[in-house]
Amino acid sequence: MCHKLHMMLWNGLMHLAPSIKVIHKEKVRNMQAVEIVRIICKGVIWNDPQNQQLLKKAFFKAATLGISKFVQEIIAAYKGSVYWEDENKHTIFHVAVLHRRAEVFNLIYSSTFKSNWLGSNDNIRNNILHFGGKLVPSSEVAGAALQMQRKLEWFKAVENLVHPFLREAVNNEQTPREVFTEEHKELVKEGEKWMKETATACSVVAAFIITVMFAAAFTVPGGNDSRGIPNFLHESSFIIFAVSDALSLFSSIISVLMFLGILTSRYSEEDFLLSLPRKLIIGLITMFFSIASMMVSFGATIYLVLFSTWKWVFIPITLVGCVPVTLFALLQFPLLFDMYSSTYGRGIFGRK
């Protein structure tokens, strides 16, 4: 009975949402493909060189395309497959780094024999760190700064695994770091341009907020008495105005300082990994907070000035005041989310 109810519910969901049916079919197809690979691996005589040669092409093709399940099943069935080399003397993890296949490369963390084959060179004396330094076109992330951050993550991940000798090893001409610097010159320039344009635009907005909120602090709603004390000092809405005005002023100052730090940065390669993204994240968050606080201050001022005479005006004006905050969040949240997840998220290597 439970099985029938489950099937009825599942069929109903697939009829209501066709995309679920597509995902289900894709998942079943993937599971069937993995099961076929397992059956093949069980029936193969791995000591036969002819069998190894037949599976080797599929093995390296799967690594090139990033099909980690296929690669994982082959390695589980025959441990010696990690020592296989293609016609260019590339091992499976050389191919994973060269094509930026993170899921295949992550299999390295479950291996216990990496010290031997990570030091191998190809036909032109490139080691695995040279491959990590090459510029590979990618559509995983948008924006030159995020792409540069991703390239650095790859290079650092490989660099942390290889022997220190390989970090200074020279192929026909260059060390891995020199390869990385040479091939990423243009990307660094594009990332610098994007960062400066973003910081300049945001700092103008933040500076405008500072000007407005600083002026509002000395022109309090309701005016002052003969002693300079605000007339609405004991009103709760005046306290809200004062606190939100101060918060908006201070957060916008922090935002400007962060964007100033971006504009005056040296823009070295390492800055794109953590320093520049962190400053941009703090700057965007504090600017959003300053805009929200400014609108709260505006709402409190409207309440103090108009509530006694035109009570009905307060609610629509307050609702309209939420529009700039919501609009800023909708426009900037995708960028902030991508930057935060790329900098502080799980990462492409699972933070191993």
KOLGU-889673 format. One record per residue: x, y, z of N, C-alpha, C in turn. Coordinates in steps of 0.02 Angstrom, whole numbers, plus 32768, in hexadecimal, padded with zeros to 4 digits. Example, Ala and Ser with C-alpha at 12.3 -4.5 7.8 and 13.67 -1.06 7.14 Angstrom:
# KOLGU-889673
82947EE4818682677F1F818682947F5B8186
82827F90816282AC7FCB816582858002818A
***
This chain:
# KOLGU-889673
80297FC48000800080008000802B803F8000
805F803F8029808D8079802C80AF80847FE9
80C1804B7FC980E280517F8880B3806E7F53
807480587F55804380737F26803680BD7F31
803080D17F71802781187F80806381417F69
809F81267F7380DB81497F5D80DB81527F11
80C8811D7EED80C781217EA4809181537E8C
805781527EAD802281817E9A803881C97EA5
805881D57EDF807182187EED80A6822E7EBB
80D382007EAB810982107E7D80EE821F7E36
80BD81F67E20809F82027DDE807982447DDC
805882557E14803682957E17806582D07E13
809E82CA7E3580D082FF7E3380ED83087DED
80F982D07DCB811582D47D8780E482F27D56
80A382E87D61807183077D36806A83517D45
806F83647D85806983AB7D9780A783D27D83
80E183B47D8A812083D77D7A814883AC7D4A
814383B87D098168838F7CD781B383907CE1
81CE83C67CFE821783C97D08822F83947D38
820483807D698216834B7D97821E83097D71
81F282FE7D4081F682C17D18823682BF7CF0
824B82F87CD5828A82FB7CAF82C582EC7CDC
82C5830A7D1882FC82FF7D4882FE82B57D5D
82C282987D6882BF82527D7C82DB82247D46
82C982317D0882E382097CD1832F820F7CCB
8348824C7CD4839182577CD083B482337D09
839782347D4483B582127D7D83B681C77D73
837D81AB7D59837A81637D4C83AD81507D17
83B581797CE483E5816C7CAE842C816B7CC9
843B819A7CF5847E819C7D13848B815E7D3E
8459814A7D668461810F7D90846A80D07D67
844680CC7D30844D80927D03849380907CE3
84AB80CC7CD184EE80CF7CB2852480B87CE4
851D80CF7D23854E80BA7D57854A806F7D62
850D80547D628506800C7D6C85257FE47D33
851E7FFD7CF6853E7FDD7CBC85897FDC7CC3
85A580157CDA85EE80187CE486047FE57D19
85DD7FDE7D4F85EE7FAD7D8385EE7F667D68
85BC7F577D3F85B77F147D2285F37F077CF5
86057F397CCD863F7F327CA0867F7F267CC8
86877F4D7CFD86C47F487D2786CA7F047D48
86917EE77D5B86937EA57D7A86A67E6F7D49
86957E787D0986A37E457CD886E57E4C7CB4
870A7E827CC387497E8E7CA087837E697CC2
87AE7E4C7C9A87ED7E307CB488217E677CAF
882F7E877CE888577EC47CE888A07EB97CD7
88B87E7C7CDF88FF7E6F7CD0890C7E697C85
88D67E657C5F88DC7E607C1688EA7EA57BF9
89247EB07BD889357EF27BBC89037F0A7B88
88E57EDB7B6388B57EEF7B3088767F0C7B50
885F7EEE7B8788267F097BAA88347F4E7BC7
88707F567BE288847F967BFE88847FCC7BC8
889D7FBA7B8D88A17FEB7B57885C80017B40
882C7FD17B3F87E87FE17B2B87C780117B5C
87D180057B9C87B1802F7BCF87D680717BDB
881680737BC8883D80AF7BD5882280EB7BAF
880E80E17B7087F381197B4987B381357B68
878781077B7D8749811E7B9D8758813F7BE0
878A81257C03879F81407C4487B581897C3E
87E181977C0E87FA81DB7C0587C582087BE6
879A81ED7BBC876482157BA08734822B7BD7
872581FE7C0686F982107C3E871882467C6A
875A82417C75877C82747C9C877B82B87C79
878482B77C36878282F57C10873E83177C14
870982EF7C1386C583097C1586AC83157C5C
86D282FF7C8F86BF830A7CD4868C82D87CEE
868A829C7CD2865B82687CE9867D82427D22
8676825D7D5E869C82437D97868581FD7DAC
864481EE7DA4862B81AC7DB9864D81747D91
8654817F7D518675814D7D2686BD81437D3D
86E0817B7D47872681777D5C872C81547DA0
86FF81657DCD870081497E1086F680FD7E0F
86C880E57DE686BB809D7DE186F780787DC5
871880957D93875380757D77878B80717DAA
879680A77DCF87CB80A77E0287BB80757E39
877A80727E4D876680437E8287717FFA7E6C
87667FED7E2B876D7FA87E1387B67F957E07
87DE7FC87DF288247FB97DE3884F7FF47DFA
88717FEB7E32889880227E5088D0803A7E22
88E8800D7DF9891F80207DCD890C80507D96
88CC805E7D8F88B6808C7D5988CF80D37D64
88DF80E67DA188F9812A7DAD893E81337D8F
896180FB7D7F89A381007D6189A081017D15
896680F77CF9896080F97CB08972813D7C95
8990813D7C5A89A3817B7C388988817A7BF1
897481B57BD9895E81B97B93899A81C47B65
898D81D47B2689C481DC7AF689F282177B06
89D982477B2F8A0382807B428A2482777B86
8A21823A7BA28A3C82297BE38A17824E7C1C
89D7825A7C1289AD82797C46898A82437C6E
898C82487CB08964821C7CD9891D82387CDF
88F382137D0288AD82277D0788A5826A7D29
88D182797D5A88CB82B87D7E88EC82F27D59
891C82E37D2F893683167D0188FE832E7CD3
88D782FE7CB9889F830F7C8D886A83377CB2
885C83247CF1882A83477D19883E83907D25
887E839C7D33889683E07D3E889784077CFC
88AD83E77CC688B284097C86886E84207C6D
883983F97C7A87F6840A7C6387CA84267C9B
87E784317CD687C4844F7D0F878584277D21
878F83E77D2D875883BB7D42875F83AF7D8D
873D83D77DB4874583D67DFC872E83947E1B
86F783777E0286DD83397E20870E82FF7E15
872F82FF7DDC876182CB7DCF879F82D87DFA
87B383167DFE87EE83277E2687E383187E70
87A6831F7E88879883127ECF87A282C97EE1
87A3829C7EB087B182567EBE87F8824C7ED8
8822827E7ECF8867827A7EE6886B82767F32
883882937F54883A82947F9C882A82507FBB
880C82237F9587FE81E07FAD883381AE7F97
886981C87F78889F819D7F6088D9819F7F91
88FE81697F93893781647FC2897A815E7F9E
897A81667F5C89B8815B7F3689C781967F09
89B681D27F2089BF820C7EF58A0782267EF1
8A3182157F228A7482307F238A9D821A7EE6
8A8F81DF7ECA8AB681C67E928AA581E87E51
8A6281E97E418A4F81FE7DFE8A4282487DF8
8A3E826E7E2F8A3682B67E298A7782D77E10
8AAE82B57E188AEE82D17E028B0182C17DBB
8AD7829D7D968AE9828A7D528AE182C57D22
8B0982C47CED8B0882F97CBA8AED82DD7C78
8AD3830A7C4F8ABB82F47C0D8AF482F97BDA
8AE382F87B9B8B1682F67B668B4083367B62
8B24836F7B7A8B4A83AE7B778B5C83C67BBD
8B6183967BEC8B7983A17C308B4A83CC7C5B
8B0C83CE7C498ADA83EF7C748AC583C07CAC
8AC783D87CEB8AAB83B17D218A6383C77D2E
8A4383A97D5F89FC83B77D6B89F083FF7D80
8A22841F7D9F8A1A84657DB48A1E84947D78
8A4484817D458A4384A97D0789FD84AA7CE8
89DB84707CEC8996846E7CD28968849A7CFB
8974849C7D3C894C84C77D68895685117D59
898F85227D3B899D85687D2B8985857E7CE7
896D85507CBF895685617C7C891185827C7E
890485AF7C5088C385D07C4B889485A57C22
885F858D7C43882D85637C2387EB85887C21
87CD85917BE6878C85B47BE2875885907C0D
873185B87C3086FE859C7C5D86C185C77C5E
868785A67C63864785CA7C68862685BD7CAC
864B85A17CDB862E85907D1D861B85CF7D44
864486027D3F863786417D63863B867A7D31
861586AF7D3F861486EA7D14863D87227D34
865D874A7D0A868487827D2486CD87717D29
86F7879F7D14874087927D12875C87877D58
874387AC7D8A875E87A67DCE874E87617DEB
871187497DE286FF87067DFB872486D07DD5
872E86D97D95875486A87D6E879C86A57D86
87B986DF7D9487FE86E07DAD880286BE7DF1
87D186C97E1A87CF86A77E5B87CC865B7E53
87A386447E24879D85FC7E1787DF85DF7DFD
880186047DD1884285EC7DB7887585E57DEF
887486167E1D88A386137E56889285D97E84
885285CB7E8E883F85937EB7885A85517E9B
885585497E5A886F850E7E3988BB85097E43
88DE85407E368926853F7E3B893D85307E82
891B854F7EB4892D85447EF9891E84FC7F0F
88E584E17EF788D4849C7F0A8908846A7EF2
891F84747EB4895384477E99899684547EBC
89A584937EC889E584A57EE789EB84877F2D
89B484837F5189B584687F9589C0841D7F97
89B683FB7F5E89BD83B27F5C8A01839B7F43
8A2283C37F1A8A6083AB7EFA8A9B83B67F29
8AD283957F198B10839D7F3E8B2B83E47F31
8B4A84047F648B6584477F598B95844D7F1E
8BB784167F0E8BE584177ED58BC084277E94
8B83840D7E8D8B5D84167E508B46845E7E47
8B4284847E7D8B2C84C97E788B5F84F57E54
8B9E84E07E568BD285057E348BED84E17DF7
8BCE84A87DE78BE684827DAD8BD784A87D6C
8C0684A37D3D8C0184C87CFE8BF184967CC7
8BBF84A87C9D8BB484807C618BE784957C2C
8BD7849D7BF08C0884B37BBE8C1F84FB7BCB
8BF485247BED8C05856A7BF58BF485877C3A
8BBC85747C598BA185987C928B8F856A7CCC
8B8D858A7D088B7385697D438B27856C7D42
8B0485457D6B8ABB85497D6D8AA0858F7D7D
8ABF85B27DAC8AA885F67DBD8AB186257D82
8AE8861E7D5E8AF386497D248AC0863A7CED
8AAD85FA7CE68A7985E87CB58A3786097CC8
8A2786057D0989E886237D2189E7866E7D15
8A1D86907D268A2086D97D1E8A1C86ED7CD5
8A3F86C97CAA8A4086DA7C6389FB86D17C43
89D9869A7C53899B868B7C31895F86B17C4E
896686CE7C89892E86F17CA98937873D7CAB
896587577C838970879F7C82893187C57C6F
891287B17C3988D687D57C22889B87CD7C51
889587937C70885E87887C9F886787B37CDD
88A487BD7CF388B187E97D2C889E88317D1B
88AE88477CDE889C888B7CC9885088937CC5
882E88617CAA87E588647CA687C588647CEB
87E1883A7D1887C788397D5D87D2887A7D81
880D88997D76881B88DA7D9487EA89107D7B
87DE89107D3A87B089407D1D876989377D39
875288F97D3E870F88EC7D58870989007DA1
873C88F07DC8873B89017E0F873A894D7E19
876289717DF2876689BA7DFA872489DB7DE5
870789C37DAE86C889E07D98869189D37DCB
868E89977DE7865B89877E19866689B07E58
86A489B57E6F86B289DB7EAC86A58A257EA3
86B48A3F7E6886A88A877E5B865D8A977E5D
86368A6D7E3B85EE8A797E3A85CF8A747E7F
85E38A427EA585C78A387EE885DE8A6E7F19
861D8A847F1286368AB87F4086138AFA7F36
85FE8B097EF885D88B467EEB85958B457F11
85738B0C7F0E85338B057F32853E8B0A7F7D
85718AE87F96857F8AE97FDE85928B307FF5
85B98B547FCD85CB8B997FDF858E8BC77FE0
85608BBC7FB285228BE37FB284F98BD67FF1
84F78B98800784D28B87804584F38BA88081
85368BA9808385598BCB80BA85468C1480BD
85458C35808385348C7D808184ED8C89809B
84BE8C61808584788C6A8099846F8C5D80E3
848A8C2580FB847F8C12814184A58C408171
84DF8C5A815C85038C89818684DC8CCA818D
84BF8CE0815684968D1D815884568D128182
84388CD6817B83FB8CC881A184068CC681EC
84438CB5820084528CB28248844F8CF78269
84598D2D824384598D70825F841A8D98824D
83EF8D7A822383AF8D99821483788D698228
83718D5F826883448D2D828282FB8D418274
82CE8D11826B82888D22825F82688D43829C
823F8D778290821F8D9B82C782478DD582E2
82878DD982CE82B18E1082E582C68E0A832E
82E88E3F834783028E40838B82E38E7A83B2
82E68E7583F482CD8EAC841D83058EDF8426
82F98F0F8452832A8F45845C836D8F2D8477
836D8EF3849883AB8ED884B383CD8EA78483
83B08E9D844883CD8E70841783B98E28841F
83898E1A844C83728DD6845783398DC78425
833A8D8D840383058D7D83D482C18D7C83F5
828F8D9683D2824B8D9983EE822B8D5583F6
82408D2583CA82238CE183CE82528CB183F1
827C8CC9841E82AF8CA0843D82918C648462
82588C6D8481823B8C3884AA820A8C0B8483
82048C16844181DB8BEB841782038BAD8403
81E18B73840682038B3483F382198B3483AA
81EF8B53837F82018B578338823F8B82832D
824B8BB4835882878BDD835282C58BB48363
82BF8B88839482F78B5B83A683078B2D836B
82D18B14834B82DC8AEA831083008B1182D9
82EB8B5082CF830B8B7B829D83558B8482AD
83658B9382EB83AA8BA182FE83D78B6482F6
83BD8B2B830E83E58AED830B83EF8AD882C2
83BA8AD8829A83C08AC3825583EC8AF3822D
83E88B33823C84138B64821B845D8B568229
846C8B48826984B18B39827C84C98AF9825C
849F8AC5825D84B28A85823F84BE8A8C81F3
84938AB281D3849B8ABD818B84DC8AE2817C
84EB8B1581A585288B3D819B85668B1281A5
85698AEC81DB85A48AC481EA85AE8A8B81B8
85778A6A81A6857E8A32817685928A4B8131
857A8A85811C858E8AA080DB85D78AB680DC
85F08ACE811686378ADF811B86618AA08114
864D8A6A813586718A2A812E86708A1380E5
86368A1B80C586318A07807F86618A2E8053
86648A70805D86928A99803686DA8A848041
86EC8A75808087308A60808F87428A1E806D
871289F0806A871E89B08048872889BB7FFD
86FE89E47FDF870589F17F9787458A187F89
87598A447FB887998A677FB087D38A377FB3
87CD8A047FDF880189D07FE2880689A97FA0
87CE899F7F7F87CF897D7F3E87F189A97F09
87E189E97F0A87FD8A167ED788478A207EDF
88608A1C7F1D88A88A277F2A88CF89E67F30
88B089AE7F1F88D3896E7F26890A89677EF2
893A893C7F008972892F7ED1895C89047E96
892688DE7E9F890C88B17E6C8940887D7E56
895F885F7E89898A88267E7A895D87E87E70
897987B37E58895187777E4B8931875D7E8B
8957875E7EC3893E87427F028904876B7F1E
88FF87AB7F0D88C987D57F27888487BD7F10
8881879E7ED6884087877EBC882687497EE1
885087287F07883B86EC7F29881086FB7F66
8824872C7F8F87FE87397FCD87F787837FDC
882C87AA7FD3882B87F07FE887F6881A7FC4
87F8881B7F8287C988437F5C8780882B7F62
877387EA7F5D872E87D37F67871387E37FAC
873D87DD7FE0872687EC802487148835802B
873C8862800F872D88A9801386EC88BA7FEE
86E3889A7FB486A688A77F8D8668888D7FB2
866E88537FD2863588377FF7862388658032
8655887B8058864788A78091862A88E98078
864689048042862D8943802785E5893F8011
85D289097FEE858D89027FD7855C88F78011
857088CF8042854488C2807B8539890280A4
856F892780B28568896480D98541899A80B2
8548899B8070852289CB804984D889BA8049
84C8897A804484828965804984668978808E
848D896D80C28476897E8105846D89C9810D
849889F180EE84928A3980F384538A5280CE
84448A34809484078A47807083C98A358098
83C989F980B5839089E480DE83878A11811A
83BE8A22813C83BA8A4F817683A38A958162
83B98AAC812883A48AED811083588AEF8104
833D8ABA80E982F58AB880DD82CE8AB3811E
82EA8A91815082CA8A8F819282CB8AD581B1
83028AF881AA83068B3D81C282D48B6A819F
82CD8B60815E829C8B87813782558B79814F
82458B38815B82038B27817381F48B4581B8
82278B4581E4821D8B62822682128BAD8221
82348BCE81F3822B8C1681EA81E58C2681D0
81CE8BFE81A0818A8C08818681568BFE81BD
81628BCE81E781348BC0821F81318BFC824E
816B8C18825E816D8C51828D814A8C8E8270
81548C9A8230813B8CD8821280F18CD481FF
80DB8C9A81E580998C9781C780658C6F81EF
807B8C498220804C8C1B824080138C3F8264
80208C7982817FEC8C9C82A77FB58CB8827B
7FC48CC7823C7F928CE682107F7A8CB781D9
7FA88C9981B67F968C6C817E7FAE8C25818E
7F878C0381B77F9B8BC081CC7F9D8B8F8191
7F708B9881627F6A8B69812B7FA58B6B80FB
7FCB8BA380FD80048BAA80D0803F8B7F80E5
80438B708125807E8B4E814080888B098122
80528AE2811E80588A9C8107806F8A9780BE
804E8ABA808E80668AB4804880AD8ACE803E
80C08B03806281048B1D805B81378AEA8076
81258ACA80AD81518A9780C981598A5C8099
81238A48807A81268A10804A81518A22800D
81498A607FF581718A777FBD81BB8A7A7FD1
81C88A8B8010820D8A8E802882308A4B8028
82098A158028822789D28025823F89C07FDF
822789E47FAC823889D47F67828389DA7F59
82A58A117F6C82ED8A157F5E831689DD7F7E
830389CB7FBC832889957FDE831E89537FBA
82E089457FA882D189067F8582F389057F40
82F2893D7F1E831089417EDB835B89367EDE
837C89557F0F83C4894C7F1783D489037F26
83AC88E47F5283B8889E7F6383B088717F26
837C887C7EFE837188527EC383A8885B7E8F
83C188997E8883F388A67E558439888D7E69
844988947EA9848D88847EBF849488407EE0
845B88207EF3846087E07F15848387AA7EEC
847487A37EAA8498876F7E8484E487777E86
84FC87B57E7F854487C17E82855F87B17EC8
853B87C87EFB855287BC7F40855287727F50
851E874E7F39851A87077F47855386E17F24
856086F17EE5859686D07EC085D986DD7EE0
85E4871C7EF48623872E7F13862C870C7F56
85F7870A7F7E85FC86EC7FC1860586A07FBC
85DE86807F9285E386377F8C862686227F6F
8641864B7F428682863C7F2486BB86467F56
86B386767F8586E886877FB486E3865F7FF4
86A786598010869E86398051867485F9804E
865D85E78013863385AB800E865C856B8010
863A85357FFD865A84F37FFF869484EF7FCE
868E85127F9686C585127F6686C284D67F37
86E984D97F0386E884A37ED0870B84647EE9
8734846A7F1E875884317F38873E841B7F7C
870584357F9186E7841F7FD0870E8431800E
873B846380098763847A8043878B84418063
87A38413803987CB83DB8054881183F48065
***
